[in-house]
Amino acid sequence: MKPRLLLRIAALCILIHLIGHFFGHFSWKETPDPVKQEVIRQMTGPKFEFMGVMRSMGDYFEGYGLILFVVFGMSIALILSAARYCDSNHDIARKVLTPIGIGYVAMGAIEFVYFFPFAGSISLVAGLLIILAIFLNG
């Protein structure tokens, strides 16, 4: 497989992750389970001061989720941009893609530990495809 194709597949994996994250992010407060409802109430109700602002744990959870949309979108844009340089400028592509590939492998490992296998698998696959594309590109 050509490096450019591998990078496009990696970007597609991240897009799938972004779409799944979208649905999970905007529905995390909706559950029929009374135990989960109580946890959500505790996360979104009590506020505490942190660096001069009052926030709940739910606010932090919400904010981190939104930041992840930006990270996924930025990653997709950088991967597709670097894919255009694969043939003409190996050095630029490698320098841009190496931290992204390593980052997604690390994200995959973290997601396996703290989230669920699908999230971990898709990040891990994206990271490994990026790293493979770097090696195949020379």
DSSP file (Angstrom, degrees, kcal/mol; ACC not computed):
  #  RESIDUE AA STRUCTURE BP1 BP2  ACC     N-H-->O    O-->H-N    N-H-->O    O-->H-N    TCO  KAPPA ALPHA  PHI   PSI    X-CA   Y-CA   Z-CA
    1    1 A M              0   0    0      0, 0.0   135,-0.0     0, 0.0     3,-0.0   0.000 360.0 360.0 360.0 146.2    0.0    0.0    0.0
    2    2 A K     >  -     0   0    0      1,-0.1     4,-2.0   135,-0.0     3,-0.5  -0.547 360.0-121.6 -80.9 147.1    1.1    3.5   -0.7
    3    3 A P  H  > S+     0   0    0      0, 0.0     4,-2.4     0, 0.0     5,-0.2   0.867 111.3  57.7 -55.1 -39.7    1.8    5.9    2.2
    4    4 A R  H  > S+     0   0    0      1,-0.2     4,-1.9     2,-0.2     5,-0.1   0.897 107.3  47.5 -60.9 -40.4   -0.7    8.4    1.0
    5    5 A L  H  > S+     0   0    0     -3,-0.5     4,-2.3     2,-0.2    -1,-0.2   0.909 110.3  52.1 -66.8 -42.4   -3.5    5.7    1.1
    6    6 A L  H  X S+     0   0    0     -4,-2.0     4,-2.3     1,-0.2    -2,-0.2   0.894 109.9  49.9 -60.4 -39.4   -2.5    4.6    4.6
    7    7 A L  H  X S+     0   0    0     -4,-2.4     4,-2.5     2,-0.2    -1,-0.2   0.874 109.1  50.9 -68.7 -36.7   -2.7    8.2    5.8
    8    8 A R  H  X S+     0   0    0     -4,-1.9     4,-2.1     2,-0.2    -1,-0.2   0.894 110.6  49.2 -66.4 -38.7   -6.1    8.7    4.3
    9    9 A I  H  X S+     0   0    0     -4,-2.3     4,-2.4     2,-0.2    -2,-0.2   0.904 110.5  51.0 -65.8 -40.6   -7.3    5.5    6.0
   10   10 A A  H  X S+     0   0    0     -4,-2.3     4,-2.1     2,-0.2    -2,-0.2   0.921 110.1  49.4 -61.0 -44.2   -5.8    6.8    9.3
   11   11 A A  H  X S+     0   0    0     -4,-2.5     4,-2.2     1,-0.2    -1,-0.2   0.882 110.0  51.7 -63.0 -37.7   -7.7   10.1    8.8
   12   12 A L  H  X S+     0   0    0     -4,-2.1     4,-2.5     2,-0.2    -2,-0.2   0.901 107.0  53.0 -64.7 -41.4  -10.9    8.1    8.1
   13   13 A C  H  X S+     0   0    0     -4,-2.4     4,-2.2     1,-0.2    -2,-0.2   0.922 110.5  47.3 -58.4 -44.0  -10.4    6.2   11.4
   14   14 A I  H  X S+     0   0    0     -4,-2.1     4,-2.6     1,-0.2    -1,-0.2   0.878 109.7  53.3 -67.3 -36.8  -10.0    9.4   13.3
   15   15 A L  H  X S+     0   0    0     -4,-2.2     4,-2.5     2,-0.2    -1,-0.2   0.912 108.6  49.5 -62.8 -42.1  -13.1   10.8   11.5
   16   16 A I  H  X S+     0   0    0     -4,-2.5     4,-2.5     2,-0.2    -2,-0.2   0.910 111.4  49.7 -61.2 -42.1  -15.1    7.7   12.6
   17   17 A H  H  X S+     0   0    0     -4,-2.2     4,-2.8     1,-0.2    -2,-0.2   0.910 109.7  51.3 -62.2 -42.7  -13.8    8.3   16.2
   18   18 A L  H  X S+     0   0    0     -4,-2.6     4,-2.3     2,-0.2    -2,-0.2   0.911 110.1  48.9 -61.1 -43.9  -14.9   11.9   16.0
   19   19 A I  H  X S+     0   0    0     -4,-2.5     4,-1.9     2,-0.2    -2,-0.2   0.928 113.3  46.5 -63.8 -45.4  -18.4   10.9   14.9
   20   20 A G  H  X S+     0   0    0     -4,-2.5     4,-2.3     1,-0.2    -2,-0.2   0.907 112.1  51.2 -61.9 -41.5  -18.7    8.4   17.7
   21   21 A H  H  X S+     0   0    0     -4,-2.8     4,-3.3     1,-0.2     5,-0.2   0.881 105.2  57.9 -62.1 -39.0  -17.3   10.9   20.1
   22   22 A F  H  X S+     0   0    0     -4,-2.3     4,-2.1     2,-0.2    -2,-0.2   0.943 109.7  42.4 -56.5 -51.0  -20.0   13.4   18.9
   23   23 A F  H  < S+     0   0    0     -4,-1.9     4,-0.4     1,-0.2    -1,-0.2   0.900 117.8  46.2 -66.8 -40.5  -22.8   11.1   19.8
   24   24 A G  H >X S+     0   0    0     -4,-2.3     3,-0.8    -5,-0.2     4,-0.6   0.898 111.6  52.0 -67.2 -39.9  -21.3   10.1   23.1
   25   25 A H  H >< S+     0   0    0     -4,-3.3     3,-0.7     1,-0.2     4,-0.2   0.919 112.1  43.5 -64.3 -44.7  -20.5   13.6   24.1
   26   26 A F  T 3< S+     0   0    0     -4,-2.1    -1,-0.2    -5,-0.2    -2,-0.2   0.427 119.7  42.1 -86.5   3.6  -23.9   15.1   23.5
   27   27 A S  T X4 S+     0   0    0     -3,-0.8     3,-1.6    -4,-0.4    -1,-0.2   0.296  76.7 106.3-126.2   9.7  -25.8   12.2   25.1
   28   28 A W  T << S+     0   0    0     -3,-0.7    -2,-0.1    -4,-0.6    -3,-0.1   0.746  81.1  52.7 -65.6 -21.9  -23.7   11.5   28.2
   29   29 A K  T 3  S+     0   0    0     -4,-0.2     2,-0.7     1,-0.0    -1,-0.3   0.518  92.1  87.6 -89.0  -4.8  -26.3   13.1   30.5
   30   30 A E    <   +     0   0    0     -3,-1.6    -1,-0.0     2,-0.0    -3,-0.0  -0.846  52.2 131.5-101.8 112.3  -29.2   10.9   29.1
   31   31 A T        -     0   0    0     -2,-0.7    -3,-0.0     1,-0.1     6,-0.0  -0.971  50.0-148.1-156.7 142.5  -29.6    7.6   30.9
   32   32 A P  S    S+     0   0    0      0, 0.0    -1,-0.1     0, 0.0     3,-0.0   0.633  72.5 106.1 -82.4 -13.6  -32.5    5.6   32.4
   33   33 A D     >  -     0   0    0      1,-0.2     4,-2.4     2,-0.0     5,-0.2  -0.530  62.4-152.9 -71.6 118.2  -30.1    4.1   35.0
   34   34 A P  H  > S+     0   0    0      0, 0.0     4,-1.9     0, 0.0    -1,-0.2   0.826  94.0  54.3 -63.8 -31.1  -30.8    5.7   38.4
   35   35 A V  H  > S+     0   0    0      2,-0.2     4,-2.0     1,-0.2     5,-0.1   0.940 111.0  44.7 -67.4 -45.7  -27.3    5.1   39.6
   36   36 A K  H  > S+     0   0    0      1,-0.2     4,-2.8     2,-0.2     5,-0.2   0.892 109.9  56.7 -63.9 -38.7  -25.8    6.9   36.5
   37   37 A Q  H  X S+     0   0    0     -4,-2.4     4,-2.5     1,-0.2    -1,-0.2   0.900 107.0  49.1 -59.4 -40.4  -28.4    9.7   36.9
   38   38 A E  H  X S+     0   0    0     -4,-1.9     4,-2.4     2,-0.2    -1,-0.2   0.908 110.7  49.4 -66.4 -41.6  -27.1   10.3   40.5
   39   39 A V  H  X S+     0   0    0     -4,-2.0     4,-2.4     2,-0.2    -2,-0.2   0.931 112.1  48.5 -61.8 -44.8  -23.5   10.4   39.4
   40   40 A I  H  X S+     0   0    0     -4,-2.8     4,-2.4     2,-0.2     5,-0.2   0.910 110.0  52.3 -62.3 -42.4  -24.4   12.8   36.6
   41   41 A R  H  X S+     0   0    0     -4,-2.5     4,-1.8     1,-0.2    -1,-0.2   0.912 111.8  46.0 -60.2 -42.5  -26.3   15.0   39.1
   42   42 A Q  H  < S+     0   0    0     -4,-2.4    15,-0.3     1,-0.2    -1,-0.2   0.857 113.5  49.7 -68.9 -34.7  -23.3   15.0   41.4
   43   43 A M  H  < S+     0   0    0     -4,-2.4    15,-3.4    -5,-0.2    16,-0.4   0.864 120.4  34.4 -71.6 -34.3  -21.0   15.8   38.5
   44   44 A T  H  < S+     0   0    0     -4,-2.4    -2,-0.2    13,-0.2    -1,-0.2   0.622 116.5  53.2 -98.5 -14.3  -23.1   18.7   37.2
   45   45 A G  S  < S+     0   0    0     -4,-1.8    -3,-0.2    -5,-0.2    -2,-0.1   0.963  90.3  62.0 -87.1 -73.5  -24.5   20.1   40.4
   46   46 A P        -     0   0    0      0, 0.0    11,-0.5     0, 0.0     2,-0.3  -0.298  66.3-163.2 -62.9 134.9  -21.8   21.0   43.0
   47   47 A K        -     0   0    0      9,-0.2     2,-0.3    10,-0.1     9,-0.3  -0.863   6.9-173.3-116.3 153.1  -19.4   23.6   41.9
   48   48 A F  E     -A   55   0A   0      7,-2.7     7,-2.4    -2,-0.3     2,-0.3  -0.959  30.7 -97.1-141.7 158.8  -16.0   24.5   43.4
   49   49 A E  E     +A   54   0A   0     -2,-0.3     2,-0.3     5,-0.2     5,-0.2  -0.590  38.5 171.5 -82.1 135.3  -13.4   27.2   42.8
   50   50 A F  E >  S-A   53   0A   0      3,-2.7     3,-1.2    -2,-0.3    -2,-0.0  -0.906  72.0 -23.1-143.5 114.6  -10.5   26.4   40.6
   51   51 A M  T 3  S-     0   0    0     -2,-0.3     3,-0.1     1,-0.3    -2,-0.0   0.869 129.4 -44.3  51.8  44.1   -8.1   29.2   39.5
   52   52 A G  T 3  S+     0   0    0      1,-0.2     2,-0.3     0, 0.0    -1,-0.3   0.459 120.4  91.4  88.6   2.0  -10.6   31.9   40.1
   53   53 A V  E <  S-A   50   0A   0     -3,-1.2    -3,-2.7    -5,-0.1     2,-0.6  -0.939  70.2-125.3-128.7 153.5  -13.7   30.4   38.5
   54   54 A M  E     +A   49   0A   0     -2,-0.3     2,-0.3    -5,-0.2    -5,-0.2  -0.861  42.5 158.0 -97.5 123.5  -16.5   28.2   39.8
   55   55 A R  E     -A   48   0A   0     -7,-2.4    -7,-2.7    -2,-0.6     2,-0.2  -0.963  32.4-134.0-142.1 156.3  -16.9   24.9   37.9
   56   56 A S     >  -     0   0    0     -2,-0.3     4,-1.7    -9,-0.3    -9,-0.2  -0.634  33.7-109.4-101.4 167.3  -18.4   21.5   38.4
   57   57 A M  H  > S+     0   0    0    -11,-0.5     4,-2.6   -14,-0.4   -13,-0.2   0.858 122.5  58.4 -62.8 -33.6  -16.8   18.2   37.5
   58   58 A G  H  > S+     0   0    0    -15,-3.4     4,-2.9     2,-0.2    -1,-0.2   0.872 101.1  54.9 -62.5 -37.4  -19.4   18.0   34.7
   59   59 A D  H  > S+     0   0    0    -16,-0.4     4,-2.8     2,-0.2    -1,-0.2   0.926 110.3  45.7 -61.0 -44.0  -18.1   21.3   33.3
   60   60 A Y  H  X S+     0   0    0     -4,-1.7     4,-2.9     2,-0.2     5,-0.3   0.932 112.9  49.7 -63.8 -44.9  -14.6   19.9   33.1
   61   61 A F  H  X S+     0   0    0     -4,-2.6     4,-1.9     1,-0.2    -2,-0.2   0.926 113.4  46.9 -58.2 -46.4  -15.8   16.7   31.6
   62   62 A E  H  X S+     0   0    0     -4,-2.9     4,-2.1     2,-0.2    -2,-0.2   0.919 113.1  49.1 -61.8 -46.0  -17.8   18.7   29.0
   63   63 A G  H  X S+     0   0    0     -4,-2.8     4,-2.5     1,-0.2    -2,-0.2   0.908 109.8  49.9 -63.5 -44.0  -14.9   21.0   28.2
   64   64 A Y  H  X S+     0   0    0     -4,-2.9     4,-1.8     1,-0.2    -1,-0.2   0.889 109.6  52.8 -62.7 -37.8  -12.4   18.1   27.8
   65   65 A G  H  X S+     0   0    0     -4,-1.9     4,-1.0    -5,-0.3    -1,-0.2   0.910 110.0  47.3 -62.9 -41.9  -14.9   16.5   25.4
   66   66 A L  H  X S+     0   0    0     -4,-2.1     4,-1.3     1,-0.2     3,-0.4   0.888 108.3  55.1 -67.4 -38.7  -15.1   19.6   23.3
   67   67 A I  H  X S+     0   0    0     -4,-2.5     4,-2.3     1,-0.2    -1,-0.2   0.881 102.0  59.0 -59.6 -37.2  -11.4   20.0   23.2
   68   68 A L  H  X S+     0   0    0     -4,-1.8     4,-2.8     1,-0.2    -1,-0.2   0.836  98.2  58.3 -64.2 -32.3  -11.1   16.5   21.8
   69   69 A F  H  X S+     0   0    0     -4,-1.0     4,-2.6    -3,-0.4    -1,-0.2   0.928 108.1  46.9 -58.7 -43.9  -13.3   17.6   18.9
   70   70 A V  H  X S+     0   0    0     -4,-1.3     4,-2.9     2,-0.2     5,-0.2   0.921 112.1  49.7 -64.1 -44.3  -10.7   20.2   18.1
   71   71 A V  H  X S+     0   0    0     -4,-2.3     4,-2.5     2,-0.2    -2,-0.2   0.929 112.8  46.5 -62.0 -46.1   -7.8   17.7   18.5
   72   72 A F  H  X S+     0   0    0     -4,-2.8     4,-2.5     2,-0.2    -2,-0.2   0.943 115.3  46.1 -61.7 -47.8   -9.5   15.2   16.2
   73   73 A G  H  X S+     0   0    0     -4,-2.6     4,-2.3    -5,-0.2    -2,-0.2   0.914 113.9  48.1 -62.0 -43.5  -10.3   17.8   13.5
   74   74 A M  H  X S+     0   0    0     -4,-2.9     4,-2.6    -5,-0.2    -1,-0.2   0.899 111.1  51.8 -63.8 -40.5   -6.8   19.3   13.7
   75   75 A S  H  X S+     0   0    0     -4,-2.5     4,-2.8    -5,-0.2     5,-0.2   0.928 109.0  49.5 -61.9 -45.9   -5.3   15.8   13.4
   76   76 A I  H  X S+     0   0    0     -4,-2.5     4,-2.5     1,-0.2     5,-0.2   0.934 112.5  48.0 -59.3 -46.4   -7.3   15.0   10.4
   77   77 A A  H  X S+     0   0    0     -4,-2.3     4,-2.1     1,-0.2    -2,-0.2   0.911 114.0  46.1 -62.3 -43.1   -6.3   18.2    8.7
   78   78 A L  H  X S+     0   0    0     -4,-2.6     4,-2.9     2,-0.2     5,-0.2   0.902 112.6  50.0 -67.2 -41.2   -2.6   17.8    9.5
   79   79 A I  H  X S+     0   0    0     -4,-2.8     4,-2.1     2,-0.2    -2,-0.2   0.939 113.6  44.9 -64.0 -46.4   -2.6   14.1    8.3
   80   80 A L  H  X S+     0   0    0     -4,-2.5     4,-0.9    -5,-0.2    -1,-0.2   0.869 114.3  49.8 -67.3 -35.0   -4.3   14.9    5.0
   81   81 A S  H >X S+     0   0    0     -4,-2.1     3,-0.7    -5,-0.2     4,-0.5   0.936 112.0  47.0 -66.0 -46.1   -2.0   17.9    4.5
   82   82 A A  H >< S+     0   0    0     -4,-2.9     3,-1.3     1,-0.2     4,-0.5   0.836 102.7  64.6 -65.1 -31.7    1.1   15.9    5.2
   83   83 A A  H >< S+     0   0    0     -4,-2.1     3,-0.9     1,-0.3     4,-0.4   0.837  95.8  58.8 -60.4 -31.7   -0.2   13.1    2.9
   84   84 A R  H << S+     0   0    0     -4,-0.9     4,-0.4    -3,-0.7    -1,-0.3   0.751 105.6  49.5 -68.5 -22.3    0.1   15.6    0.0
   85   85 A Y  T <X S+     0   0    0     -3,-1.3     4,-2.9    -4,-0.5     8,-0.3   0.463  81.9  97.1 -94.3  -2.3    3.9   16.0    0.8
   86   86 A C  T <4 S+     0   0    0     -3,-0.9    -1,-0.2    -4,-0.5    -2,-0.1   0.904  93.0  33.0 -54.6 -46.4    4.6   12.3    0.9
   87   87 A D  T  4 S+     0   0    0     -4,-0.4     3,-0.2    -3,-0.2    -1,-0.2   0.868 128.0  35.8 -80.8 -36.5    5.9   12.1   -2.6
   88   88 A S  T  4 S+     0   0    0     -4,-0.4     2,-0.3     1,-0.2    -2,-0.2   0.812 129.2  19.9 -92.1 -31.6    7.5   15.5   -2.9
   89   89 A N     X  +     0   0    0     -4,-2.9     4,-1.9     1,-0.1    -1,-0.2  -0.700  56.4 174.6-145.3  87.5    8.9   16.2    0.5
   90   90 A H  H  > S+     0   0    0     -2,-0.3     4,-2.8    -3,-0.2     5,-0.2   0.858  80.6  58.7 -59.5 -37.9    9.5   13.2    2.7
   91   91 A D  H  > S+     0   0    0      2,-0.2     4,-2.4     1,-0.2    -1,-0.2   0.917 107.0  44.4 -64.2 -45.9   11.2   15.2    5.4
   92   92 A I  H  > S+     0   0    0      2,-0.2     4,-2.2     1,-0.2     5,-0.3   0.939 114.7  49.7 -63.3 -46.6    8.2   17.6    6.1
   93   93 A A  H  X S+     0   0    0     -4,-1.9     4,-2.7    -8,-0.3     5,-0.2   0.930 112.4  47.4 -59.0 -46.0    5.8   14.7    6.0
   94   94 A R  H  X S+     0   0    0     -4,-2.8     4,-2.4     1,-0.2    -1,-0.2   0.916 111.8  49.9 -62.9 -44.0    7.9   12.7    8.5
   95   95 A K  H  < S+     0   0    0     -4,-2.4    -1,-0.2    -5,-0.2    -2,-0.2   0.852 116.8  41.1 -66.3 -34.0    8.3   15.6   10.9
   96   96 A V  H  X S+     0   0    0     -4,-2.2     4,-0.7    -5,-0.2    -2,-0.2   0.892 119.9  43.0 -77.5 -41.0    4.6   16.4   10.9
   97   97 A L  H  X S+     0   0    0     -4,-2.7     4,-3.1    -5,-0.3     5,-0.3   0.789  97.1  72.2 -81.6 -29.1    3.4   12.8   11.1
   98   98 A T  H  X S+     0   0    0     -4,-2.4     4,-2.5     1,-0.2     5,-0.3   0.938 102.4  40.8 -57.7 -52.6    5.8   11.3   13.7
   99   99 A P  H  > S+     0   0    0      0, 0.0     4,-2.2     0, 0.0    -1,-0.2   0.855 116.0  52.1 -66.5 -29.4    4.4   13.0   16.7
  100  100 A I  H  X S+     0   0    0     -4,-0.7     4,-2.4     2,-0.2    -2,-0.2   0.939 111.2  46.3 -68.6 -45.6    0.8   12.5   15.5
  101  101 A G  H  X S+     0   0    0     -4,-3.1     4,-1.8     2,-0.2    -1,-0.2   0.932 115.8  44.7 -61.7 -47.0    1.4    8.7   15.0
  102  102 A I  H  X S+     0   0    0     -4,-2.5     4,-2.4    -5,-0.3    -1,-0.2   0.902 112.3  54.1 -63.4 -40.7    3.1    8.3   18.4
  103  103 A G  H  X S+     0   0    0     -4,-2.2     4,-2.8    -5,-0.3    -2,-0.2   0.899 108.2  47.7 -61.3 -41.9    0.3   10.4   20.0
  104  104 A Y  H  X S+     0   0    0     -4,-2.4     4,-2.3     2,-0.2    23,-0.2   0.841 109.5  52.7 -72.6 -31.2   -2.4    8.2   18.6
  105  105 A V  H  X S+     0   0    0     -4,-1.8     4,-2.0     2,-0.2    -2,-0.2   0.932 113.0  45.6 -63.9 -44.1   -0.7    5.0   19.7
  106  106 A A  H  X S+     0   0    0     -4,-2.4     4,-2.4     2,-0.2    -2,-0.2   0.910 111.5  51.5 -64.6 -42.5   -0.5    6.6   23.2
  107  107 A M  H  X S+     0   0    0     -4,-2.8     4,-2.8     1,-0.2    -1,-0.2   0.904 108.1  53.2 -60.4 -40.5   -4.1    7.7   23.0
  108  108 A G  H  X S+     0   0    0     -4,-2.3     4,-2.1     2,-0.2    -1,-0.2   0.920 108.7  48.8 -59.7 -44.5   -5.1    4.2   22.0
  109  109 A A  H  X S+     0   0    0     -4,-2.0     4,-1.6     1,-0.2    -1,-0.2   0.922 113.0  47.4 -62.0 -44.0   -3.4    2.7   25.0
  110  110 A I  H  X S+     0   0    0     -4,-2.4     4,-2.9     1,-0.2     5,-0.3   0.904 110.5  52.2 -64.0 -41.7   -5.0    5.3   27.4
  111  111 A E  H  X S+     0   0    0     -4,-2.8     4,-2.1     1,-0.2     9,-0.3   0.850 105.9  54.3 -65.7 -34.1   -8.4    4.6   25.8
  112  112 A F  H  < S+     0   0    0     -4,-2.1    -1,-0.2    -5,-0.2    -2,-0.2   0.895 115.6  40.1 -63.6 -38.3   -8.0    0.8   26.4
  113  113 A V  H  < S+     0   0    0     -4,-1.6    -2,-0.2    -5,-0.2    -1,-0.2   0.917 131.0  22.2 -76.8 -44.6   -7.3    1.5   30.1
  114  114 A Y  H  < S+     0   0    0     -4,-2.9    -3,-0.2    -5,-0.1    -2,-0.2   0.588 129.5  20.6-106.3 -12.0   -9.9    4.2   30.8
  115  115 A F  S  < S-     0   0    0     -4,-2.1    -3,-0.1    -5,-0.3    -4,-0.1   0.317  99.0 -59.1-123.7-109.1  -12.6    4.0   28.2
  116  116 A F     >  -     0   0    0      1,-0.1     4,-2.1    -5,-0.0     3,-0.4  -0.971  41.2-101.9-149.9 160.6  -13.5    1.0   26.0
  117  117 A P  H  > S+     0   0    0      0, 0.0     4,-3.1     0, 0.0     5,-0.2   0.810 113.5  56.2 -57.0 -37.7  -12.0   -1.3   23.3
  118  118 A F  H  > S+     0   0    0      2,-0.2     4,-2.5     1,-0.2     5,-0.2   0.948 110.5  44.5 -63.0 -46.3  -13.5    0.4   20.2
  119  119 A A  H  > S+     0   0    0     -3,-0.4     4,-2.0     1,-0.2     5,-0.2   0.936 116.6  46.8 -61.4 -45.8  -12.1    3.8   21.1
  120  120 A G  H  X S+     0   0    0     -4,-2.1     4,-2.4    -9,-0.3    -2,-0.2   0.908 112.6  49.9 -62.6 -42.1   -8.7    2.3   21.9
  121  121 A S  H  X S+     0   0    0     -4,-3.1     4,-2.8    -5,-0.2     5,-0.2   0.915 110.0  48.7 -63.9 -44.3   -8.7    0.1   18.8
  122  122 A I  H  X S+     0   0    0     -4,-2.5     4,-2.1    -5,-0.2    -1,-0.2   0.893 114.5  44.8 -69.1 -38.0   -9.5    3.0   16.4
  123  123 A S  H  X S+     0   0    0     -4,-2.0     4,-2.7    -5,-0.2    -1,-0.2   0.921 114.5  49.6 -68.1 -43.2   -6.9    5.3   17.9
  124  124 A L  H  X S+     0   0    0     -4,-2.4     4,-2.6    -5,-0.2    -2,-0.2   0.921 111.8  48.0 -61.7 -44.9   -4.3    2.5   17.9
  125  125 A V  H  X S+     0   0    0     -4,-2.8     4,-2.6     2,-0.2     5,-0.2   0.924 111.6  50.4 -61.9 -45.2   -5.0    1.6   14.3
  126  126 A A  H  X S+     0   0    0     -4,-2.1     4,-2.1    -5,-0.2    -2,-0.2   0.936 112.8  46.6 -58.9 -46.8   -4.8    5.2   13.2
  127  127 A G  H  X S+     0   0    0     -4,-2.7     4,-2.3   -23,-0.2    -2,-0.2   0.911 113.2  47.8 -62.4 -43.4   -1.4    5.7   15.0
  128  128 A L  H  X S+     0   0    0     -4,-2.6     4,-2.7     2,-0.2    -1,-0.2   0.875 110.3  52.3 -67.7 -36.7    0.0    2.4   13.6
  129  129 A L  H  X S+     0   0    0     -4,-2.6     4,-2.4     2,-0.2    -1,-0.2   0.902 110.3  49.0 -64.0 -39.9   -1.1    3.3   10.0
  130  130 A I  H  X S+     0   0    0     -4,-2.1     4,-2.0    -5,-0.2    -2,-0.2   0.932 112.8  46.6 -64.9 -45.4    0.6    6.7   10.3
  131  131 A I  H  X S+     0   0    0     -4,-2.3     4,-2.1     1,-0.2    -2,-0.2   0.901 112.3  50.7 -64.5 -40.9    3.8    5.1   11.6
  132  132 A L  H  X S+     0   0    0     -4,-2.7     4,-2.7     1,-0.2     5,-0.2   0.911 108.8  52.1 -62.1 -42.5    3.7    2.5    8.9
  133  133 A A  H  X S+     0   0    0     -4,-2.4     4,-1.7     1,-0.2    -1,-0.2   0.885 107.3  53.1 -61.7 -38.2    3.2    5.2    6.3
  134  134 A I  H  X S+     0   0    0     -4,-2.0     4,-0.8     2,-0.2    -1,-0.2   0.943 111.9  44.7 -61.1 -47.7    6.2    7.1    7.6
  135  135 A F  H >< S+     0   0    0     -4,-2.1     3,-0.6     1,-0.2    -2,-0.2   0.895 114.0  48.6 -65.8 -40.4    8.4    3.9    7.3
  136  136 A L  H 3< S+     0   0    0     -4,-2.7    -1,-0.2     1,-0.2    -2,-0.2   0.787 107.2  57.4 -69.3 -25.7    7.1    3.1    3.8
  137  137 A N  H 3<        0   0    0     -4,-1.7    -1,-0.2    -5,-0.2    -2,-0.2   0.688 360.0 360.0 -79.7 -18.3    7.7    6.7    2.7
  138  138 A G    <<        0   0    0     -4,-0.8    -3,-0.1    -3,-0.6    -2,-0.1   0.459 360.0 360.0  88.0 360.0   11.4    6.5    3.6
